Amino acid sequence: MQFSYRGKDNRGVAQQGLLNAVNADAAASELLRRGITPLTITEQQHRQSGLDRVNNLAIFRKKVSLDELIVFCRQMYALTKAGIPLIRTMRGLAETSRSPVLAEVLEDITNRLEGGNTMATAMQAHPKVFSELFIAMIHVGENTGMMDQSFKRLSEILELERDTKRRVKQALRYPTFVVIALLAALMMVNFLVIPKFASVFSKMGADLPFLTQVLVGTSNFLLNYWYLMLFAIAASGLLLRQWKNTDNGRELWDRYKLKMPIIGPLLELIMLSRFARNFATMLAAGMPITQALTVVADATDNAWIARHIKEMRYGIERGESLLRTARSSKMFTPLILQMIAVGEETGSVDDMLNKVADFYDEDVDYGLKRLAESIEPILIVAMGVLVLILALGVFLPIWDLGAAAMGRG
């Protein structure tokens, strides 16, 4: 909310202006912090324009990107390490942030800090910006007095996540372009080319081969019922999205993603690498194993893997060792299980898990380099089959007509 105020500074000079705060008390506290004794504080009734209302809708509202969060963590690391007070740091970052959404979030967190909340509690009010892992790291930093190290570690985790996403997008860029080009060419042939040939064949009264009849029938169906196809696709997408929002639907969908050819094993490696590194970070910060597993499970994007992680936590709560629960989950290779066993024996599970994450990262790098090479032959074969079907469907009746004409001649 926005408040207008009038007051006097330490020299007795009248001051007035506007101030953003959660309530009037928070506005008064902020003015006192600035050295201004408030005389009147009045809430401003702000009328939003139609454009502002549209921009504030969830569908049009921009999200805080990974790059913005990384920059925020780096700035917080440098400022907290320099010993600058937390509220002053957050207020300064809110005023200088280039992202309006992030600036609004930081302003709200600062107001909550002034109201007596901890930083982790204040961040929980913005789950779409700060993940469970992010909040857990901040909570650990507040309890241990090492906020600067928490922000440094968070920046490293977010950088790894950003780099992985960039490599996946780069590997899928060429296959995606080829698939889009194939679909566009297929639509053009069905809507523009085949109808012309169909009219010519119908005028000649020739018997069409089966393949040509299939192509002509498909083209006629798309021409006459394209709006039904679009409606069916949109309805299917909406139903799929609603199903994925359910617990069972999301778990089955995430399990199916891990079984997809070529891309599935790569996604599994990325998820396991993220789990091992995040789990090691929680353990290195001194968090109990059961609580660390809970945080990592909540921060995992894949519901299928998250369920296995929670089952590991239940096993440890029953008194089982980490090695036994990891073996029961059937998520790890024998080499990884051996490294976990060594970590338990030497008391350095976090170091072993970091090495496990490095091992997975090497496999991910190799898989990303081979991804385009693995998909390219499939696309070439699909393109060849499509061209062959279209060519035979179009030219077979032409050859038949030519042979018939030569026979009559």
C-alpha positions as CSV (number, residue, x, y, z in Angstrom):
1,M,0.0,0.0,0.0
2,Q,1.0,3.6,-0.6
3,F,0.9,6.3,2.1
4,S,1.3,10.0,2.0
5,Y,3.1,11.6,5.0
6,R,4.0,14.8,6.6
7,G,6.6,15.1,9.3
8,K,9.8,16.9,10.5
9,D,13.4,15.7,10.3
10,N,16.0,16.1,13.1
11,R,16.6,19.7,12.1
12,G,12.9,20.5,12.4
13,V,12.5,21.0,8.6
14,A,9.1,19.9,7.3
15,Q,9.1,16.8,5.1
16,Q,6.4,15.3,3.0
17,G,6.1,12.6,0.3
18,L,4.9,9.1,-0.6
19,L,5.9,5.8,1.0
20,N,5.2,2.1,0.3
21,A,4.5,0.0,3.3
22,V,2.3,-2.9,4.5
23,N,0.4,-0.7,7.0
24,A,0.5,2.6,8.7
25,D,2.7,1.3,11.6
26,A,5.3,-0.1,9.2
27,A,5.3,3.3,7.4
28,A,5.8,5.1,10.7
29,S,8.7,2.7,11.5
30,E,10.3,3.4,8.1
31,L,10.0,7.2,8.6
32,L,11.6,7.0,12.0
33,R,14.4,4.9,10.5
34,R,15.0,7.7,8.0
35,G,15.1,10.3,10.8
36,I,11.7,11.7,10.2
37,T,9.1,12.2,12.9
38,P,5.7,11.5,11.3
39,L,2.9,14.0,12.0
40,T,0.3,12.6,9.7
41,I,0.2,9.3,7.7
42,T,-2.7,8.9,5.2
43,E,-3.3,5.9,2.9
44,Q,-3.5,6.8,-0.7
45,Q,-6.5,5.4,-2.7
46,H,-4.8,4.3,-5.9
47,R,-7.0,3.7,-8.9
48,Q,-5.6,1.2,-11.3
49,S,-6.0,1.8,-15.0
50,G,-7.3,-0.9,-17.3
51,L,-3.8,-1.6,-18.5
52,D,-2.5,-2.0,-15.0
53,R,-5.4,-4.4,-14.1
54,V,-4.5,-6.5,-17.2
55,N,-0.8,-6.5,-16.3
56,N,-1.6,-7.6,-12.8
57,L,-3.4,-10.7,-14.0
58,A,-1.5,-13.9,-13.3
59,I,-1.4,-14.9,-17.0
60,F,0.2,-11.6,-18.0
61,R,2.4,-11.1,-14.9
62,K,6.1,-11.8,-15.6
63,K,7.9,-14.3,-13.4
64,V,11.2,-13.8,-11.7
65,S,13.8,-15.5,-13.9
66,L,16.7,-17.6,-12.8
67,D,19.2,-14.9,-13.9
68,E,17.5,-12.4,-11.7
69,L,17.6,-14.7,-8.7
70,I,21.2,-15.5,-9.3
71,V,22.1,-11.8,-9.4
72,F,20.0,-11.3,-6.2
73,C,21.9,-14.1,-4.4
74,R,25.3,-12.7,-5.5
75,Q,24.4,-9.2,-4.3
76,M,23.1,-10.5,-1.0
77,Y,26.3,-12.6,-0.5
78,A,28.5,-9.5,-1.1
79,L,26.4,-7.2,1.1
80,T,25.9,-9.6,4.0
81,K,29.5,-10.5,4.0
82,A,30.4,-6.8,4.3
83,G,28.3,-6.7,7.4
84,I,25.6,-4.3,6.1
85,P,22.3,-4.7,8.1
86,L,19.8,-7.1,6.4
87,I,16.8,-4.7,6.3
88,R,19.0,-1.9,4.8
89,T,20.4,-4.4,2.2
90,M,16.9,-5.6,1.2
91,R,15.5,-2.1,1.0
92,G,18.4,-1.0,-1.3
93,L,18.1,-4.0,-3.6
94,A,14.3,-3.4,-3.8
95,E,14.9,0.2,-4.9
96,T,17.6,-0.7,-7.5
97,S,16.2,-3.9,-9.0
98,R,15.4,-3.8,-12.7
99,S,12.7,-6.3,-12.3
100,P,9.4,-4.7,-11.1
101,V,8.1,-8.1,-9.9
102,L,11.3,-8.9,-7.9
103,A,11.3,-5.3,-6.5
104,E,7.8,-5.7,-5.3
105,V,8.7,-9.1,-3.6
106,L,11.8,-7.6,-1.9
107,E,9.8,-4.6,-0.7
108,D,7.2,-6.9,0.8
109,I,9.9,-9.1,2.5
110,T,11.6,-6.0,3.9
111,N,8.3,-4.8,5.4
112,R,7.8,-8.2,6.9
113,L,11.3,-8.1,8.4
114,E,10.5,-4.8,10.0
115,G,7.4,-6.4,11.4
116,G,9.5,-8.9,13.3
117,N,9.4,-11.9,10.9
118,T,12.5,-13.9,10.0
119,M,13.7,-13.8,6.5
120,A,12.8,-17.4,5.8
121,T,9.3,-16.8,7.1
122,A,9.0,-13.7,5.0
123,M,10.1,-15.6,1.9
124,Q,7.5,-18.3,2.5
125,A,4.8,-15.7,1.5
126,H,6.2,-15.9,-2.1
127,P,6.4,-19.6,-3.0
128,K,6.3,-18.8,-6.8
129,V,9.6,-16.9,-6.4
130,F,11.5,-18.8,-3.7
131,S,11.5,-22.6,-3.7
132,E,11.5,-24.9,-0.6
133,L,15.2,-25.5,-1.0
134,F,15.8,-21.7,-1.2
135,I,13.8,-21.1,2.0
136,A,15.5,-24.0,3.8
137,M,19.0,-22.7,2.9
138,I,18.0,-19.2,4.3
139,H,16.6,-20.8,7.4
140,V,19.9,-22.7,8.0
141,G,21.9,-19.5,7.4
142,E,19.8,-17.6,9.9
143,N,20.2,-20.3,12.6
144,T,24.0,-20.7,12.0
145,G,24.8,-17.0,11.5
146,M,26.2,-17.7,8.0
147,M,23.7,-16.0,5.8
148,D,26.5,-14.9,3.4
149,Q,27.5,-18.6,2.8
150,S,23.9,-19.6,2.3
151,F,23.5,-17.0,-0.5
152,K,26.8,-18.0,-2.0
153,R,25.7,-21.7,-2.1
154,L,22.3,-20.7,-3.5
155,S,23.9,-18.8,-6.3
156,E,26.0,-21.8,-7.2
157,I,23.0,-24.1,-7.2
158,L,20.9,-21.8,-9.4
159,E,23.8,-21.3,-11.8
160,L,24.1,-25.1,-12.2
161,E,20.3,-25.3,-12.9
162,R,20.5,-22.5,-15.4
163,D,23.4,-24.0,-17.3
164,T,21.6,-27.4,-17.4
165,K,18.5,-25.8,-18.8
166,R,20.4,-23.9,-21.4
167,R,22.3,-27.0,-22.6
168,V,19.0,-28.9,-22.9
169,K,17.4,-26.1,-24.9
170,Q,20.4,-25.9,-27.1
171,A,20.4,-29.7,-27.8
172,L,16.7,-29.7,-28.6
173,R,16.7,-26.5,-30.8
174,Y,17.6,-28.3,-34.0
175,P,15.1,-31.2,-33.6
176,T,12.3,-28.8,-32.6
177,F,13.0,-26.7,-35.7
178,V,12.9,-29.8,-37.9
179,V,9.6,-31.1,-36.4
180,I,7.9,-27.6,-36.8
181,A,9.1,-27.4,-40.4
182,L,7.7,-31.0,-41.1
183,L,4.4,-30.1,-39.6
184,A,4.2,-26.9,-41.5
185,A,5.1,-28.6,-44.8
186,L,2.5,-31.3,-44.1
187,M,-0.3,-28.7,-43.5
188,M,0.6,-26.9,-46.7
189,V,0.5,-30.1,-48.7
190,N,-2.9,-31.1,-47.2
191,F,-4.5,-27.7,-47.6
192,L,-3.0,-26.5,-50.9
193,V,-1.4,-29.2,-53.0
194,I,-3.5,-32.3,-52.6
195,P,-6.9,-30.5,-53.2
196,K,-5.5,-29.3,-56.6
197,F,-4.5,-32.9,-57.6
198,A,-7.8,-34.3,-56.3
199,S,-9.8,-32.0,-58.6
200,V,-7.7,-33.0,-61.6
201,F,-8.1,-36.7,-60.9
202,S,-11.9,-36.4,-60.4
203,K,-12.3,-34.6,-63.7
204,M,-10.5,-37.5,-65.5
205,G,-12.6,-40.1,-63.7
206,A,-9.7,-42.4,-63.1
207,D,-9.5,-45.0,-60.4
208,L,-7.1,-43.7,-57.7
209,P,-4.6,-46.0,-55.9
210,F,-5.3,-46.7,-52.2
211,L,-2.5,-44.5,-51.0
212,T,-3.8,-41.5,-53.0
213,Q,-7.3,-42.2,-51.7
214,V,-5.9,-42.0,-48.1
215,L,-4.2,-38.7,-48.8
216,V,-7.3,-37.2,-50.5
217,G,-9.5,-38.4,-47.6
218,T,-7.2,-36.9,-45.0
219,S,-7.0,-33.6,-46.9
220,N,-10.8,-33.4,-47.2
221,F,-11.2,-34.1,-43.6
222,L,-8.8,-31.4,-42.6
223,L,-10.4,-28.9,-45.0
224,N,-13.9,-29.6,-43.7
225,Y,-13.3,-30.2,-40.0
226,W,-10.2,-28.2,-39.2
227,Y,-12.1,-26.3,-36.5
228,L,-13.1,-29.5,-34.8
229,M,-9.5,-30.7,-34.8
230,L,-8.4,-27.4,-33.2
231,F,-11.1,-27.8,-30.6
232,A,-10.2,-31.4,-29.9
233,I,-6.5,-30.5,-29.5
234,A,-7.3,-27.6,-27.2
235,A,-9.7,-29.7,-25.1
236,S,-7.2,-32.5,-24.9
237,G,-4.5,-30.1,-23.8
238,L,-6.8,-28.6,-21.1
239,L,-7.9,-32.0,-19.8
240,L,-4.2,-33.2,-19.7
241,R,-3.2,-30.1,-17.8
242,Q,-6.0,-30.6,-15.3
243,W,-5.1,-34.3,-14.9
244,K,-1.5,-33.4,-14.3
245,N,-2.5,-31.0,-11.5
246,T,-3.8,-34.0,-9.5
247,D,-1.4,-35.9,-7.3
248,N,-1.8,-39.3,-9.1
249,G,-1.7,-37.6,-12.5
250,R,1.5,-35.7,-11.9
251,E,3.2,-38.7,-10.5
252,L,2.2,-40.9,-13.5
253,W,3.2,-38.1,-15.9
254,D,6.6,-37.6,-14.3
255,R,7.2,-41.4,-14.3
256,Y,6.3,-41.5,-18.0
257,K,8.7,-38.7,-18.8
258,L,11.6,-40.7,-17.3
259,K,10.7,-43.7,-19.6
260,M,10.6,-41.7,-22.8
261,P,13.1,-42.9,-25.4
262,I,16.4,-41.0,-25.6
263,I,15.3,-38.0,-23.5
264,G,14.0,-40.0,-20.5
265,P,17.3,-41.4,-19.2
266,L,18.8,-37.9,-19.6
267,L,16.1,-36.3,-17.5
268,E,16.6,-39.0,-14.8
269,L,20.3,-38.2,-14.6
270,I,19.6,-34.5,-14.3
271,M,17.1,-35.1,-11.5
272,L,19.4,-37.5,-9.6
273,S,22.3,-35.0,-9.9
274,R,20.2,-32.2,-8.5
275,F,19.0,-34.5,-5.7
276,A,22.6,-35.6,-4.7
277,R,24.0,-32.0,-4.8
278,N,21.0,-30.4,-2.9
279,F,21.1,-33.3,-0.3
280,A,24.8,-32.8,0.2
281,T,24.3,-29.0,0.7
282,M,21.7,-29.6,3.3
283,L,23.9,-32.1,5.2
284,A,26.9,-29.9,5.0
285,A,24.9,-27.1,6.5
286,G,24.2,-29.3,9.6
287,M,20.6,-30.2,8.8
288,P,19.4,-33.6,10.1
289,I,19.1,-36.3,7.4
290,T,15.3,-36.7,7.7
291,Q,14.7,-33.0,7.5
292,A,17.1,-32.7,4.6
293,L,15.4,-35.4,2.7
294,T,12.0,-33.7,3.3
295,V,13.3,-30.4,1.9
296,V,15.0,-32.0,-1.1
297,A,11.9,-34.0,-1.9
298,D,9.7,-30.8,-1.8
299,A,12.2,-29.0,-4.0
300,T,12.3,-31.8,-6.6
301,D,10.4,-31.1,-9.8
302,N,9.7,-34.8,-10.5
303,A,6.9,-36.2,-8.3
304,W,8.0,-39.8,-9.0
305,I,11.5,-39.2,-7.7
306,A,10.1,-37.1,-4.8
307,R,8.0,-40.1,-3.7
308,H,11.1,-42.3,-3.6
309,I,13.0,-39.7,-1.6
310,K,10.2,-39.5,0.9
311,E,10.3,-43.3,1.2
312,M,14.0,-43.0,2.0
313,R,13.1,-40.6,4.8
314,Y,10.5,-43.1,6.1
315,G,13.1,-45.8,6.1
316,I,15.6,-43.7,8.0
317,E,12.9,-42.8,10.6
318,R,12.4,-46.6,11.1
319,G,16.1,-46.9,12.0
320,E,17.5,-48.1,8.6
321,S,20.7,-46.8,7.3
322,L,21.0,-44.3,4.4
323,L,22.7,-47.0,2.2
324,R,19.9,-49.5,2.8
325,T,17.2,-46.9,2.0
326,A,19.1,-45.8,-1.1
327,R,19.3,-49.4,-2.3
328,S,15.6,-50.0,-1.6
329,S,14.7,-47.0,-3.7
330,K,16.3,-48.6,-6.8
331,M,17.3,-45.1,-8.1
332,F,21.0,-45.5,-7.9
333,T,23.7,-47.6,-9.7
334,P,25.9,-49.9,-7.7
335,L,28.8,-47.5,-8.0
336,I,26.8,-44.7,-6.4
337,L,25.6,-47.1,-3.6
338,Q,29.3,-48.0,-3.0
339,M,30.2,-44.3,-2.6
340,I,27.3,-43.7,-0.2
341,A,28.5,-46.7,1.8
342,V,32.0,-45.2,2.0
343,G,30.5,-41.9,3.1
344,E,28.6,-43.5,5.9
345,E,31.7,-45.4,7.1
346,T,34.0,-42.3,7.0
347,G,31.3,-39.8,8.2
348,S,31.6,-37.7,5.1
349,V,28.3,-38.4,3.3
350,D,28.1,-34.9,2.0
351,D,31.5,-35.1,0.3
352,M,30.6,-38.5,-1.3
353,L,27.2,-37.1,-2.5
354,N,29.0,-34.2,-4.1
355,K,31.2,-36.7,-5.9
356,V,28.0,-38.6,-6.9
357,A,26.6,-35.3,-8.3
358,D,29.8,-34.7,-10.3
359,F,29.6,-38.3,-11.7
360,Y,26.0,-37.6,-12.8
361,D,27.0,-34.3,-14.3
362,E,29.6,-35.9,-16.5
363,D,27.0,-38.3,-17.7
364,V,24.6,-35.4,-18.3
365,D,27.2,-33.5,-20.4
366,Y,27.9,-36.6,-22.5
367,G,24.2,-37.3,-22.9
368,L,23.5,-33.7,-24.0
369,K,26.3,-33.8,-26.6
370,R,24.9,-37.0,-28.0
371,L,21.2,-35.9,-27.8
372,A,21.1,-34.1,-31.1
373,E,23.1,-36.9,-32.8
374,S,20.6,-39.5,-31.4
375,I,17.5,-37.6,-32.6
376,E,18.8,-36.6,-36.0
377,P,18.6,-40.1,-37.6
378,I,15.0,-40.5,-36.4
379,L,14.0,-37.2,-37.9
380,I,15.7,-38.0,-41.2
381,V,13.9,-41.4,-41.4
382,A,10.6,-39.7,-40.5
383,M,11.1,-37.0,-43.1
384,G,12.0,-39.7,-45.8
385,V,8.9,-41.7,-45.0
386,L,6.7,-38.7,-45.2
387,V,8.2,-37.5,-48.5
388,L,7.9,-41.1,-49.9
389,I,4.2,-41.3,-49.0
390,L,3.4,-37.9,-50.5
391,A,5.4,-38.6,-53.6
392,L,3.8,-42.0,-54.2
393,G,0.3,-40.7,-53.4
394,V,0.6,-37.9,-55.9
395,F,2.6,-39.5,-58.7
396,L,1.2,-43.0,-58.8
397,P,-2.1,-41.9,-60.4
398,I,-0.2,-39.7,-62.8
399,W,1.8,-42.7,-63.9
400,D,-1.4,-44.8,-64.2
401,L,-3.0,-42.1,-66.3
402,G,0.1,-41.8,-68.5
403,A,0.2,-45.6,-69.0
404,A,-3.5,-45.7,-69.9
405,A,-3.0,-42.8,-72.4
406,M,-0.1,-44.6,-74.1
407,G,-2.1,-47.8,-74.3
408,R,-5.0,-46.1,-76.0
409,G,-2.5,-44.4,-78.3
